[in-house]
Amino acid sequence: DTGVSQDPRHKITKRGQNVTFRCDPISEHNRLYWYRQTLGQGPEFLTYFQNEAQLEKSRLLSDRFSAERPKGSFSTLEIQRTEQGDSAMYLCASSLDTLYGYTFGSGTRLTVV
Amino acid sequence: AQKVTQAQTEISVVEKEDVTLDCVYETRDTTYYLFWYKQPPSGELVFLIRRNSFDEQNEISGRYSWNFQKSTSSFNFTITASQVVDSAVYFCALSEGSSNTGKLIFGQGTTLQVKP
């Protein structure tokens, strides 16, 4: 059990560029979550996968955001045409059961300049 | 609507002092789960505790203790004899039983600074 891994740890991009983040959950966890955390705020739910199925998306997830989890393993979060307001920490978490706390990754910090 | 409020934005204490972090929640569900997470400067959220709505027993784990009171919709967290390593941002979170996703609603967090 190596925990939840996220890559990259930091990303600086110019406004208008596309970016993609990767999350590798704990191998036996079938549930995977993406959250966004802006400075001074708590994390906000973005989307949830059970295995490869994306079962819920927040209204925070605009059309420029897309997430996938092919084969129910790793997940990617893509942001197209980035805006300065997308600057945040993007956190991934996985779990085996809804009744217990997730295991979070260290996050990807995105800065849009 | 569900909501978690952590009214204390920042708390500063001197090492060995006791400190209590407040958490008030709102939900219409009768079944729900409350959590506390710690976020050190490294950024990773570390799970501390989960409590379900049917278990109002207080819990103690070493220097940490939690007081859950349904009558006041509060789930407060106390650190006894604080240490410098306790310095971090602490988040309270709520998960509603009616939600099959298990998504968490977080409070805004309380930054705890423990000075030597």
Interface residues (C-beta under 8 A of the other chain):
Chain A: R31 Y33 Y35 G40 Q41 G42 P43 E44 F45 Y48 L55 E56 M89 L91 A93 S95 T98 L99 Y100 G101 Y102 T103 F104 G105 S106 G107 R109
Chain B: V4 Y33 F35 Y37 S42 G43 E44 L45 V46 F47 I49 R50 N52 F91 A93 S95 N100 T101 G102 K103 L104 I105 F106 G107 Q108 G109
